[in-house]
Amino acid sequence: MNKDMISHLPEDLIRKILSFLPTKTAIATSLLSKQWRSHWMSAPKLRFDSEDYENEHDENFSKIVSESFLSHKAPVLESFHLRFGLDKVDPIDVGFWIGIAFARQLRKLVLDFLELQESFIFPSSLCTCKTLETLKLRNQILLDISSPASMKSLKKLHLSYVFYKDDETINNLLSGCPSLEELIVDRSDEHTVEFFTINVPSLLRLTIYDDNSEKEFLGYLIEAPSLKYLEIDELRCKLFLLEAPELVEANIYGVPAIISSEFHVSLTSVKRLVLDVSPLKVNLWFIFTLDFFFDNFFLLLSHCLFILLICLMDRLYTLLLEISSINWCI
């Protein structure tokens, strides 16, 4: 006699299984057996993708998400992930759903906007969640924050190709995150920001990818007294000023201005440094002896990089230099 094993799985295991599924699939599991009919309603994670509802037989996406929230019973919501376009969603509905999620002590919010020609305005009134620990905003989301945010528990903030109304928006967002430990900023061409100011005493990890070549953008002003890890890639701005006395590791890639007088980074505390800067690639590890390994010491001097490193770092023990390519100007 065959046993219905799926109906007798422990409830904790069922909830864990459902937490890894898109909510559309989780709801569909209610057809597996009577025991599964209501389990999705207590799943700790909700994930909706409007592209999963392209079939002409599917109901209205906004209606499905709204009804799902009304049916969902979990008192604490670990995460809400929404991937959407304005052809499927009314912006008012998005604010409504996020408000419900915040009321359920939401821990993680991910908004992934699908439109390329339009922007979604993130409701500034929602920058007040006391339980939110992770916030990820992606693609063409416009931030317009006129007063300081209040996200006291936020530890991770990822801003990927979002837009900002002005410099004040950035200041108001970051000043309202006193527990922030990780910040990732991905930027492309935009003309509304002059200085991207990051003044976060609690920040431990900072990653910046920026190929913004707009002349209106002048640069980064960063004050992070607790920063341990820094990664920079494709920086094209005119000014980069970093105050991070506790910095331990720095990875800098594709930054033409690394030897410019406008690139001000204190590296006196760094124990591991990776520089990949055309035409030179440098890897540094701090051990216990001072050894030089390079093909031609004169080439290093001719690019002024050795002088730069010696001046900026007083804890240099080992220098390993790999010259990947050399460009001569005659």
N, C-alpha and C positions, 0 to 999 in steps of 0.2 A: 504494500500500500504506500503510495507516494505521500509524503508529508509536505504541507505548505510551509516551507522554512521561512520564506520572506515575511510571512505574517507574524512570525514569532521572534524577529530580531529585537534586541534591546532598543528601547526608545532613544537612548542617548546615541546609539550607533546610527539609527535612522536619521536623527537630526544632523549628525555629522556628515552623513552621505548627502543629504539634501543641501547642506551649506556649500558644497562644491559644485552644485548644479545651477544653471540659469534658472530664474524663478519660473519661466514658462515650462521648463522640463520638470521642475520640482512639483508644480501643480499637476502636471500630467501623471505623476506617480500615484495620484489618488485613485487611479483606475486599476492599480495593481491588486489591491485587496481592500476590504473594509477597514483593516487596521491602519492603512496608509492614508485614508481619506482626509484626515485633518492634520497630519503631521507637518505638512509644508507650512501651515499657519503658525507654527511655533519655531520655524527655522530661524536661526540668528542672523542670516544674511539674505538680502534681497538684491537681485541683479537683473536688470531689464535692458534689452537692446532692441531699438525700434526696427533694426534690419532683420530681426527674427520674425517680424510680423509683416513681411512683404506679400505673403500669400493672399490672394483676393478673398479667400474664405475666412481669413482672420478678422476678428472684431477690431473696432477702433482701438489703437494702441493706448491712447490717453485713458479711455474708459477701462481697459483691462488693468492698467497700473493703479488707477484710483480704486477700483473694486478690490484689487489685491491688498492694498493698504488697509482698506476697511475690514477685510476678512482676516488680516494678519493679527495674531494675538500675542506675539512675543513681547514681554514687558521691556526687554532690553534688546536693542538692535545693534549688532556688532558692526555691520557695514551695509551701505546702500550704494550700489554702482549703477549709474544710469548713462547709457550711450544712446544719443538721440539726435534727431534733426527737426527743424521747425515744420517740416512737411507732415510730421507725425504728432507733434506735441505743441500745445499752447504754453508759452512761457509762464502764464499764471499757474498752470497745473504743476509745473516743475517746482515753483515756490511752495505750493500747497503740499506736495509730497515731501519736500525737504523739511518743512515745518512739522509734519507728522513724525518724520524720522527723528528730528531733534527732540520732540516730546517724549520719545522712547529712548532717550539717553544714547543717541547714536555715537559710535566710536570712530567710524571711518566713512568718509564720503568721497566718491569718485564721480566726477561729471566729465563725460567725453562727448564733446559737441562735434557733429558730423559735417556741418555746413562749411563751405570754403568761401562763399560769396557774402554770407551774412554773419552777424554776431549775435551771441546770446548774452544779455545783460544779467550778470549774477546779482541777485537781490542783496543789497547792502544790509538790509534788516536781518539777514540770516547770518551775519558775522558776529553772532552773540552766543554761540553754543558753548556751554560750560563743560560738556562731556566729550566733545570731539577731540580725538587724538591724532588723526591723519586726514589731511585734505589734499586731494589731487584734482586739479583743474586742467583740462586739455583742449586746445584748439579753438581759437576764435571766441573765447569767452571774455567779455568786457567787464573789467572791475572798475566800479565807480564808488569809492568809499570816502565819504566826506567827513566822517568822524571816526575816532579810534575804535577798532574792533574790540571784541571781548571774547577771546577764545583761550581761556586760561589753561586748558589742558592740552592744547595742540602741541605735538612734538614733531610731526613730520608735515612739511608743506612742499608740494610739487606744483610748480607753475610752468606748464609746457605750452608755449606759443599762445599765451593769453595776451590780452591787451589791457592797458591801464589808461584811465582818463587823464591822469597827470601824475607828477611826482608825489603830490600829497596822498594820493590813493595808496601808493606803495608804503609810505611812512605810516599811514593810519592802519594798514593791514598788519605790518610787522610789529608795530608798537603795542598791538593788542594781543600778542602771543608771547607772554613772559616765560613760557616753558619750552619754547621752540628749540629743538636740537638738530634737526636736519632740514636743509633748504636746498631744493633743486630748481634752478631757473634756466629754462630754454627760451631763447628769444630769437626773433627774426626781424625783418624790417618793420619799424614803427616810428612815428614822428611825434608822439605825444609826451615822451619822457626825455628830460634833459639829463638829470642825474638819477641813477638808480641807487638809492641810499639804503644800506643794510646796517642797522644799529641794533643788534640783538645780543645782549650779554650772555644768554644761555646757549647760544649756537655752538654746536660741536662739529658739524659736517656741512660743507658748502660746495655745491657743484654748479658751475656756470657754463652753459654753452650759448654763445652769442655771435651770430654772423650779421648783426645789425650794422649796416653801413650808412644809415641815414645821417645826414649832417647835423640834424637837430639833437641827436643823442651825443652827449659829451663824455659820459663815463660812469664808473662805479666808485662810490664812497663807502667803504666797509669798515666798521668798527665791531670787532668780535673778540672780546678778551678771553673767551673760553674755547675758541676754535682750535680743533686738533687736526682736521683733515680738510684739504682744499684741492679741488680739481677745476681747471679752467681749460676750455677748448674753443678755438676759433674766435678769440677776442679781437674785435676790430675797432674798439672805441679809442678816443684820444687820451683818456685819462683813466688810470686804475690805481686807486689808493687803498691799501689794506693795512689795518692795524690789528695784528693777531699775535700777541706776545707768546702764546702757548702753542703755536702751530708746530705739529710734529711731522706731518707728511704733506707734501705738495706735489701735485701732478699737473704740469703745464704743457699743453699741446697747441701747436699751430698759432702761436701768438707773435706776430711780426714785431710788436712793440716791446718785446722782452728786454731789449737793451736800450730802450728809449728813456729819456729823463722823466717822462710822464708815467712810467710804470714803476710805482713805488710800493714795494712789498718787502717787509722786514722778514728775513729768513734766518735770523740768528738762533732760533730755537729748533729749526727743522733738523730731523734726524734722517729723513729719507726724502730725496728730491728727484723727480723725473722731469727732464726738459726735453721736449721734442719740438725744436724750433728750427725751421728751415733757415740756413742750410746745415744746421748742426743738430745732432741728437745727443743728449747728455743724460746719463743715469748716475745718480750719486747714492752711495750707501755709507753710513757713518759707522766705522768699525774702530780700530785702535791704532792704526798706523797711517802715515801720510805717504801714499804711493801714487804715482802718475802713470796712466796707461793711455797712450794716444799715438797716432801715427806721426804727427808732426806738431811739435809744441809751438812753432812759429805760426801755424795756421790758427791755433787757438788764440794766440795773442792778437793776431790780425783781425779777429772778430770781436775782440774786447770781452769775450765771455769769461775768460779766466779771471781777469781783473774784477769783473762784476761779482763773481762768486766769492773771491777772497775778501772783498770789501764787505759783502753782506753777511757772510757766515763765519762766525768765530768758532764753530764746532766741527769744521771740516777735517775728517780723518782720512777718508778714502775718496778719490775721484776717479771714476771710470767714464771715459769719454768714447762714444761711438760716433764717428763721422759718417753719416749716411750719404751726404752729398755736399758738394762745395760749389758755390757760385762766386766767380771772380768778376770784379768790376775794375776795368782798366781805363 
